[in-house]
Amino acid sequence: MKYWICLPLLALTLTGCAGKTVYRETCANQLDAAWKELSIAEAEGFAGTVSYSKALSLLTAAKTQQQFEAYEGCTSKAERARFYIRESRAGR
């Protein structure tokens, strides 16, 4: 078999695997922080229930994306959830 054909395929395969882990840590950190903030917001009691609901739904979607290794989308949703948590604590 021609080895010069296999090398580009191997490099492409390895690049694809490495690309999945770029946002892995950021996703996990954002999710952890957001869940903690959401718990604090719930304990304090607040007027921004719509924002709280949006945050909860975004966190659920982010966790699902984390399970399917869609780390970039997970990070984005967790960051947006944290925004809505801040809004809910401000009563908006």
C-alpha contacts under 8 A as a table, 3 or more apart, distances in Angstrom:
res1	aa1	res2	aa2	distance
2	K	5	I	5.78
2	K	6	C	7.17
3	Y	6	C	5.14
3	Y	7	L	6.44
4	W	7	L	5.55
4	W	8	P	7.44
5	I	8	P	6.32
5	I	9	L	7.08
6	C	9	L	5.22
6	C	10	L	6.08
7	L	10	L	5.09
7	L	11	A	6.17
8	P	11	A	5.05
8	P	12	L	6.08
9	L	12	L	5.11
9	L	13	T	6.16
10	L	13	T	5.12
10	L	14	L	6.21
11	A	14	L	5.21
11	A	15	T	6.10
12	L	15	T	5.11
12	L	16	G	6.27
13	T	16	G	5.20
13	T	17	C	6.52
14	L	17	C	5.19
14	L	18	A	6.29
15	T	18	A	5.15
15	T	19	G	6.16
16	G	19	G	5.22
16	G	20	K	6.88
17	C	20	K	5.62
17	C	21	T	7.42
18	A	21	T	5.67
18	A	22	V	7.07
19	G	22	V	5.67
20	K	23	Y	7.33
20	K	24	R	7.51
20	K	69	E	6.73
20	K	70	A	7.27
20	K	71	Y	7.06
21	T	24	R	4.98
21	T	25	E	7.87
21	T	71	Y	7.31
22	V	25	E	7.69
22	V	71	Y	7.58
22	V	72	E	7.93
23	Y	26	T	5.23
23	Y	27	C	5.86
23	Y	71	Y	5.02
23	Y	72	E	5.46
23	Y	75	T	6.99
24	R	27	C	5.25
24	R	28	A	6.35
24	R	66	Q	7.89
24	R	69	E	7.72
24	R	71	Y	5.34
24	R	72	E	7.86
25	E	28	A	5.13
25	E	29	N	6.10
26	T	29	N	5.11
26	T	30	Q	5.98
26	T	75	T	6.35
27	C	30	Q	5.27
27	C	31	L	6.08
27	C	66	Q	7.21
27	C	71	Y	5.81
27	C	72	E	7.28
27	C	74	C	5.67
27	C	75	T	4.40
27	C	78	A	7.29
28	A	31	L	5.19
28	A	32	D	6.15
28	A	66	Q	7.93
28	A	75	T	7.95
29	N	32	D	5.21
29	N	33	A	6.20
30	Q	33	A	5.22
30	Q	34	A	6.00
30	Q	75	T	6.48
30	Q	78	A	5.69
30	Q	79	E	6.53
31	L	34	A	5.09
31	L	35	W	6.11
31	L	59	L	7.12
31	L	62	A	7.61
31	L	63	K	7.50
31	L	75	T	7.72
31	L	78	A	5.65
32	D	35	W	5.37
32	D	36	K	6.34
33	A	36	K	5.22
33	A	37	E	6.17
34	A	37	E	5.03
34	A	38	L	5.98
34	A	59	L	7.65
34	A	78	A	6.63
34	A	79	E	7.89
34	A	81	A	6.89
34	A	82	R	5.47
34	A	85	I	7.83
35	W	38	L	5.00
35	W	39	S	6.22
35	W	59	L	7.75
36	K	39	S	5.16
36	K	40	I	6.37
37	E	40	I	5.09
37	E	41	A	6.14
37	E	82	R	7.54
37	E	85	I	6.97
38	L	41	A	5.05
38	L	42	E	6.17
38	L	52	Y	7.75
38	L	55	A	7.94
38	L	56	L	7.83
38	L	85	I	6.26
39	S	42	E	5.10
39	S	43	A	6.18
40	I	43	A	5.09
40	I	44	E	6.17
41	A	44	E	5.27
41	A	45	G	6.38
41	A	46	F	7.01
41	A	85	I	7.12
41	A	88	S	7.51
41	A	89	R	5.99
42	E	45	G	5.44
42	E	46	F	7.38
46	F	49	T	7.12
46	F	88	S	6.68
46	F	89	R	5.91
46	F	90	A	7.75
46	F	91	G	6.04
47	A	88	S	6.79
47	A	89	R	7.53
47	A	90	A	7.89
47	A	91	G	4.59
47	A	92	R	7.06
48	G	51	S	5.45
48	G	52	Y	6.26
48	G	87	E	6.95
48	G	88	S	4.04
48	G	89	R	6.61
48	G	90	A	7.15
48	G	91	G	4.32
48	G	92	R	4.83
49	T	52	Y	4.87
49	T	53	S	6.09
49	T	88	S	6.45
50	V	53	S	5.12
50	V	54	K	6.29
50	V	88	S	7.51
51	S	54	K	5.04
51	S	55	A	6.13
51	S	84	Y	5.08
51	S	85	I	6.55
51	S	87	E	6.28
51	S	88	S	5.04
51	S	92	R	6.90
52	Y	55	A	5.07
52	Y	56	L	6.16
52	Y	84	Y	6.45
52	Y	85	I	5.88
52	Y	88	S	5.53
53	S	56	L	5.09
53	S	57	S	6.18
54	K	57	S	5.22
54	K	58	L	6.13
54	K	81	A	7.10
54	K	84	Y	6.71
55	A	58	L	5.11
55	A	59	L	6.10
55	A	80	R	7.45
55	A	81	A	4.20
55	A	82	R	6.87
55	A	83	F	7.90
55	A	84	Y	5.33
55	A	85	I	5.98
56	L	59	L	5.14
56	L	60	T	6.22
56	L	81	A	7.14
57	S	60	T	5.11
57	S	61	A	6.30
58	L	61	A	5.09
58	L	62	A	6.03
58	L	77	K	5.60
58	L	78	A	6.67
58	L	80	R	7.38
58	L	81	A	5.57
59	L	62	A	4.90
59	L	63	K	6.08
59	L	77	K	6.71
59	L	78	A	5.79
59	L	81	A	6.19
60	T	63	K	5.21
60	T	64	T	6.34
61	A	64	T	5.07
61	A	65	Q	6.27
61	A	74	C	7.52
61	A	77	K	7.31
62	A	65	Q	5.04
62	A	66	Q	6.14
62	A	73	G	7.00
62	A	74	C	4.22
62	A	75	T	7.15
62	A	77	K	5.48
62	A	78	A	6.00
63	K	66	Q	4.96
63	K	67	Q	6.34
63	K	74	C	6.76
64	T	67	Q	5.16
64	T	68	F	6.53
64	T	74	C	7.94
65	Q	68	F	5.08
65	Q	69	E	6.11
65	Q	70	A	4.94
65	Q	71	Y	6.61
65	Q	73	G	6.71
65	Q	74	C	5.37
66	Q	69	E	4.94
66	Q	70	A	5.66
66	Q	71	Y	5.61
66	Q	74	C	5.76
67	Q	70	A	7.61
70	A	73	G	5.78
70	A	74	C	6.26
71	Y	74	C	4.86
71	Y	75	T	6.06
72	E	75	T	5.20
72	E	76	S	6.32
73	G	76	S	5.07
73	G	77	K	6.15
74	C	77	K	5.28
74	C	78	A	6.08
75	T	78	A	5.18
75	T	79	E	6.14
76	S	79	E	5.26
76	S	80	R	6.31
77	K	80	R	5.08
77	K	81	A	6.04
78	A	81	A	4.94
78	A	82	R	6.26
79	E	82	R	5.16
79	E	83	F	6.52
80	R	83	F	5.05
80	R	84	Y	6.49
81	A	84	Y	5.12
81	A	85	I	6.18
82	R	85	I	4.95
82	R	86	R	6.29
83	F	86	R	5.22
83	F	87	E	6.30
84	Y	87	E	4.81
84	Y	88	S	6.02
85	I	88	S	5.04
85	I	89	R	6.24
86	R	89	R	5.20
86	R	90	A	6.32
87	E	90	A	5.07
87	E	91	G	6.38
87	E	92	R	5.24
88	S	91	G	4.98
88	S	92	R	5.40
89	R	92	R	7.53
